[in-house]
Amino acid sequence: MKTVIRVTGVGRYLPERILTNDDLSRMVDTNDEWIHARTGIRSRHIAADGETTSDLAKIAAENALKSAGLTSDDIDLIVLATATPDLTFPATATMVQEKIGMRQGAAFDVGAVCSGFVFALATADGLMRNSGFKKALVIGAETFSRILDWSDRTTCVLFGDGAGAIVLEADQVDDDVQIGLLGHHLRTDGAHKELLYVDGGPSATQTVGHLRMVGNQVFKHAVVNISGAVKSLLENAQVDHDSVDWFVPHQANQRILDGVAKRLSVDSAKIVSTVGKHGNTSAASVPLALSEAIDDGRIKQGHLILTEAMGGGFAWGANLFRL
């Protein structure tokens, strides 16, 4: 027998307010045709006044628990990925812990921006295999609308708010059973900070700051880096990319999704894309897309899933698991 870490539940939450491209055209010098042609995005969700990252994460977590048939009393670990925490400290994960009524275990945040969920999933996997945790919530949640410069049409059109969550459970199966989390590939390169960053922070400026990005350079790095991560992960797992049933990428830009698919020779029909409806929700984008594809029946039990993402830092990576 061997220990496996299985995905047993998924959940998501999107704020009620929807901001369309036409809405944005009344705020900055842009239009629906310009935005959609360059990004594939038609709309995004925006958190209400007073609605925090932990509020979004709480609802996504509760929906994931319901999906798994569990309660907060069953969970002993929360790993939450975010670049937009409620406060500098304590960790947003601890606020979610309190809001869902979890009174045991541990909860902490992971900061890897858009690739945060990929890093959080790998982190939870390692802790569950080596530190005795049995059931975990892995959450990606963001309120990126709080750090956007709404006068900068090159960035404000790209991002939205939301949260997605999954439940992981440790289980014992026969040695020859290939199920659950099968591998991860994580990378960072701090040499490219100036291409994608927020120009504020407690230590440097004592401000929150705004997101800044050199879009064309980020696009080039994203296609190359993500493709490399996917190839390395599949090689290490001894899995051919044709064996992967579904690719669930970070929803940054439809052109990046298409570029990675072309570079890897992946059938576009195997790629889950929600960017048109949600925009780039940073660490929330992968679990949001995964939850939607499971709930609508595309992704089924037994399917082999590959997730991937790249964000500021640069930080990028991929996860492989069988549902």
C-alpha positions in Angstrom: 0.0 0.0 0.0 1.1 3.6 -0.6 -0.1 7.0 0.4 -1.8 9.2 -2.2 -3.1 12.7 -2.0 -6.4 12.9 -3.8 -8.6 15.8 -5.0 -12.0 15.1 -3.5 -13.8 18.4 -3.8 -13.9 21.7 -5.7 -15.5 25.0 -5.2 -15.5 28.6 -6.5 -16.9 32.0 -6.0 -17.1 35.1 -8.2 -18.3 38.5 -7.0 -21.8 39.6 -8.2 -20.6 42.7 -10.0 -19.6 42.1 -13.7 -17.5 44.7 -15.5 -17.8 44.3 -19.3 -15.5 45.7 -21.9 -18.1 48.2 -22.8 -18.2 49.3 -19.2 -14.4 49.8 -19.4 -14.7 51.8 -22.6 -16.6 54.5 -20.5 -13.7 54.6 -18.0 -10.6 54.6 -20.2 -9.7 55.0 -23.8 -10.4 51.4 -25.0 -13.2 49.3 -26.6 -14.5 45.8 -26.7 -12.9 45.0 -30.0 -9.4 46.2 -28.9 -9.5 44.2 -25.6 -11.0 41.0 -27.0 -8.6 40.9 -30.0 -5.5 41.2 -27.7 -6.7 39.1 -24.7 -9.8 37.1 -25.5 -11.5 38.8 -22.5 -15.1 40.0 -22.6 -15.8 40.6 -18.9 -14.5 40.2 -15.4 -16.0 40.2 -11.9 -15.2 42.9 -9.4 -15.5 42.6 -5.6 -18.0 44.9 -3.9 -17.0 47.7 -1.5 -16.0 46.0 1.7 -15.8 42.5 0.1 -12.3 41.2 0.9 -10.1 38.4 -0.4 -10.9 36.3 2.7 -14.7 36.8 2.0 -14.3 35.4 -1.5 -12.1 32.5 -0.2 -14.5 31.6 2.5 -17.4 31.0 0.1 -15.1 29.0 -2.4 -13.8 26.9 0.5 -17.3 26.2 1.8 -18.4 25.1 -1.7 -15.4 22.8 -2.0 -16.2 21.3 1.4 -19.8 20.7 0.3 -18.5 19.1 -2.9 -16.3 16.7 -0.9 -19.0 15.9 1.7 -16.9 17.4 4.5 -17.1 20.1 7.1 -14.5 22.5 8.6 -14.2 20.0 11.5 -12.6 17.6 9.1 -9.9 20.0 7.8 -6.5 20.3 9.4 -4.6 22.4 6.9 -5.3 25.5 4.8 -2.8 26.7 2.2 -4.1 29.9 0.6 -2.4 31.6 -2.4 -2.9 35.3 -2.9 -1.1 38.5 -3.9 -3.9 40.6 -2.5 -4.2 39.7 1.2 -6.8 41.4 3.5 -4.0 42.8 5.6 -0.2 42.8 5.7 -0.7 40.2 8.6 -2.1 38.0 9.8 -2.2 35.6 6.9 -5.5 35.6 5.0 -5.6 31.9 5.4 -6.1 32.3 9.2 -9.0 34.7 8.5 -10.6 32.0 6.4 -9.9 29.4 9.1 -11.9 31.5 11.5 -14.7 32.3 9.1 -15.4 28.7 8.2 -15.2 27.6 11.9 -12.0 25.5 11.6 -10.6 25.2 15.2 -7.6 22.9 14.6 -4.6 22.4 12.4 -2.6 25.1 10.6 -3.3 27.8 8.0 -0.9 30.0 6.1 -0.5 32.0 2.9 1.7 31.3 -0.2 2.9 34.3 -2.3 3.7 33.4 -5.9 1.3 35.8 -7.6 -0.5 34.2 -10.6 1.3 30.9 -10.1 0.4 30.9 -6.4 -2.1 28.1 -6.6 0.4 25.8 -8.4 2.9 26.5 -5.6 0.2 26.1 -2.9 -0.9 22.7 -4.3 2.7 21.4 -4.3 3.2 22.8 -0.8 0.1 21.1 0.6 1.1 17.8 -1.1 4.5 17.8 0.6 3.1 18.7 4.0 0.4 16.0 3.8 3.0 13.4 2.8 5.6 14.4 5.5 3.9 16.2 8.3 0.8 14.2 9.1 -2.0 16.4 7.8 -4.9 14.4 6.5 -7.4 16.8 4.9 -6.5 20.1 3.4 -8.1 23.1 1.7 -6.0 24.6 -1.1 -7.3 28.0 -2.1 -6.5 30.7 -4.6 -8.2 34.0 -3.9 -7.7 37.5 -5.2 -9.1 41.0 -5.2 -6.8 42.4 -7.9 -9.2 45.3 -8.6 -7.7 46.8 -5.4 -4.2 47.2 -6.9 -5.1 48.2 -10.4 -4.4 51.7 -11.9 -7.8 52.2 -13.5 -6.3 54.9 -15.8 -3.8 52.4 -17.4 -5.7 50.7 -20.2 -2.9 48.2 -20.7 -3.4 46.6 -17.3 -6.8 47.4 -15.9 -8.6 45.6 -18.7 -6.9 42.3 -17.9 -7.7 41.5 -14.3 -10.7 40.5 -12.2 -11.5 39.2 -8.7 -12.5 35.7 -7.6 -11.7 32.6 -5.6 -11.3 28.9 -6.2 -10.7 26.0 -3.8 -10.0 22.3 -3.7 -10.1 19.7 -1.0 -7.2 17.3 -0.7 -7.4 14.0 1.2 -4.7 11.5 2.1 -5.6 8.0 1.3 -4.1 4.5 1.1 -4.2 2.6 -2.2 -2.5 -0.4 -3.8 1.0 0.3 -5.1 0.0 0.0 -8.7 -2.9 2.5 -8.6 -2.0 5.8 -10.2 -4.4 8.4 -8.7 -4.2 11.7 -7.0 -1.3 14.2 -7.1 1.5 12.7 -9.3 4.1 15.4 -9.6 5.0 19.1 -9.6 7.5 21.4 -11.3 8.2 24.8 -9.7 10.6 27.5 -10.9 11.4 31.2 -10.1 13.7 33.8 -11.6 14.0 37.0 -9.7 15.9 38.7 -12.6 12.8 39.9 -14.3 11.0 41.8 -11.5 10.7 45.0 -13.5 8.5 43.3 -16.1 5.6 42.5 -13.7 5.4 43.9 -10.2 3.4 46.2 -7.8 5.1 49.5 -7.2 4.3 49.6 -3.5 4.8 47.6 -0.3 5.1 48.1 3.5 8.9 48.0 3.6 9.8 49.8 0.4 7.2 52.5 0.1 4.7 52.2 3.0 1.9 52.1 0.4 -0.1 49.4 -1.4 0.9 50.5 -4.9 -0.4 49.6 -8.3 0.3 46.7 -10.7 2.8 47.5 -13.4 3.6 45.3 -16.4 5.5 45.2 -19.7 3.0 43.1 -21.4 4.8 42.0 -24.6 7.8 40.8 -22.6 5.7 38.9 -20.1 4.0 37.2 -23.0 7.3 36.0 -24.5 8.5 34.7 -21.1 5.2 33.1 -20.3 5.0 31.0 -23.4 8.6 29.7 -23.1 8.6 29.2 -19.4 5.3 27.5 -19.1 6.0 25.2 -22.0 9.3 24.3 -20.4 7.7 23.5 -17.0 5.1 21.3 -18.7 7.7 19.4 -20.6 9.9 18.8 -17.6 7.0 17.7 -15.4 5.7 15.2 -18.0 9.2 13.9 -18.6 9.8 13.3 -14.9 6.5 11.7 -14.5 7.1 9.6 -17.6 3.8 10.7 -19.1 3.3 11.6 -22.8 1.4 14.8 -23.3 -1.2 12.9 -25.4 -2.1 11.0 -22.3 -3.2 14.1 -20.5 -7.0 14.4 -20.7 -7.2 18.1 -19.7 -4.9 21.1 -19.5 -6.1 23.6 -17.0 -3.9 26.7 -17.4 -3.6 30.0 -15.6 -6.2 32.2 -17.3 -4.0 35.2 -18.1 -4.6 35.9 -21.8 -6.1 33.7 -24.6 -3.1 34.4 -26.7 -0.8 32.9 -24.1 -3.0 29.8 -23.9 -2.9 29.5 -27.6 0.8 30.1 -27.8 1.6 27.4 -25.2 -0.8 24.9 -26.9 1.0 25.5 -30.2 4.4 25.1 -28.7 3.5 21.9 -27.0 1.3 20.6 -29.9 -1.7 20.3 -27.6 -5.2 20.0 -29.0 -7.0 23.2 -28.1 -10.1 21.1 -27.4 -8.2 19.7 -24.3 -7.6 23.2 -22.8 -10.0 24.6 -20.3 -10.5 28.4 -21.0 -12.5 30.7 -18.8 -10.5 33.9 -19.4 -13.2 35.4 -21.6 -15.7 35.5 -18.8 -13.4 36.1 -15.8 -10.3 37.8 -17.0 -7.0 37.2 -15.2 -7.9 36.3 -11.5 -4.2 35.6 -10.7 -3.9 32.8 -8.1 -7.6 32.1 -8.3 -7.7 31.4 -12.0 -6.6 27.7 -12.0 -9.0 26.5 -9.3 -11.8 28.6 -10.8 -11.3 26.9 -14.2 -10.9 23.5 -12.6 -14.0 23.8 -10.6 -16.1 25.0 -13.5 -14.9 22.2 -15.8 -15.6 19.5 -13.2 -19.0 20.9 -12.4 -20.1 21.1 -16.0 -19.0 17.5 -16.6 -16.0 18.0 -18.9 -13.5 16.8 -16.4 -14.5 13.4 -15.0 -13.3 10.9 -12.4 -10.2 9.1 -13.7 -9.1 12.0 -16.0 -5.5 13.0 -16.0 -5.2 16.8 -15.4 -2.3 19.1 -15.9 -2.3 22.6 -14.4 0.2 25.4 -15.2 0.8 29.0 -14.5 3.3 31.9 -14.5 3.3 35.1 -12.5 5.3 37.9 -11.2 8.7 37.1 -9.7 8.9 35.5 -12.3 7.4 32.4 -10.7 6.1 29.5 -12.8 5.2 25.8 -12.5 2.9 22.9 -13.2 1.0 20.2 -11.4 -0.1 16.7 -12.6 -2.8 14.7 -11.0 -5.4 12.1 -11.8 -8.9 12.9 -10.5 
